[in-house]
Amino acid sequence: MGDVIGIDQIFPELILGVGLALLVGNGLAMWKHRKGEQPAGVEGAFRPGRAWFLMAVGVVMGIWGGLSILG
């Protein structure tokens, strides 16, 4: 069944996609916070430490997924 679905190729692509989504999404959130924008209906303070941490996790996952696809 694994050969039909291609799990060996799908998993690195999934890791790459999630890593890039973490990187871009948190980068966009930090950029919008600097401009003074906030999503509608959201309460609470922006936590830049959390955004930086998730961006770092996204970079690691992106590198891991990219190297797995190339290697």
C-alpha positions as MATLAB code, in Angstrom:
seq = 'MGDVIGIDQIFPELILGVGLALLVGNGLAMWKHRKGEQPAGVEGAFRPGRAWFLMAVGVVMGIWGGLSILG';
ca = [
       0.000    0.000    0.000;
       2.886    2.353    0.746;
       4.194    2.029   -2.801;
       0.833    2.979   -4.280;
       0.453    6.109   -2.147;
       4.139    7.046   -2.229;
       4.547    7.731    1.503;
       8.315    8.025    1.108;
       7.861   11.095   -1.127;
       4.760   12.606    0.497;
       6.214   12.864    4.017;
       9.194   15.125    3.120;
       6.893   17.316    1.027;
       4.514   17.607    3.972;
       7.367   18.576    6.315;
       8.590   21.165    3.805;
       5.097   22.604    3.374;
       4.403   22.883    7.104;
       7.834   24.424    7.724;
       7.356   27.051    5.040;
       3.829   27.779    6.297;
       5.193   28.376    9.814;
       7.899   30.642    8.464;
       5.671   32.711    6.167;
       2.676   32.854    8.513;
       4.613   34.063   11.532;
       6.673   36.443    9.429;
       3.452   37.958    8.093;
       2.039   38.220   11.629;
       5.161   40.060   12.806;
       5.046   42.396    9.796;
       1.371   43.230   10.360;
       2.020   43.794   14.067;
       4.738   46.324   13.226;
       2.274   48.152   10.966;
      -0.218   48.257   13.861;
      -2.776   45.927   12.298;
      -4.631   43.249   14.239;
      -7.014   40.557   12.956;
     -10.701   41.340   13.450;
     -12.230   39.775   16.540;
      -8.927   38.732   18.114;
      -8.218   39.636   21.703;
      -4.916   39.359   23.522;
      -1.410   40.635   23.146;
       0.991   39.792   20.344;
       3.814   37.607   21.627;
       6.948   38.183   19.542;
       8.959   35.503   21.361;
       6.464   32.876   20.314;
       6.517   34.101   16.710;
      10.329   34.002   16.584;
      10.343   30.491   18.056;
       7.804   29.223   15.528;
       9.737   30.870   12.693;
      12.887   29.052   13.855;
      10.973   25.760   13.947;
       9.717   26.512   10.431;
      13.261   27.108    9.173;
      14.463   23.806   10.662;
      11.494   21.915    9.215;
      11.952   23.593    5.825;
      15.623   22.686    5.668;
      14.883   19.135    6.805;
      12.122   18.670    4.232;
      14.142   20.269    1.431;
      17.199   18.134    2.100;
      15.042   14.999    2.343;
      13.531   15.715   -1.069;
      16.920   16.406   -2.676;
      18.725   13.526   -0.961;
];
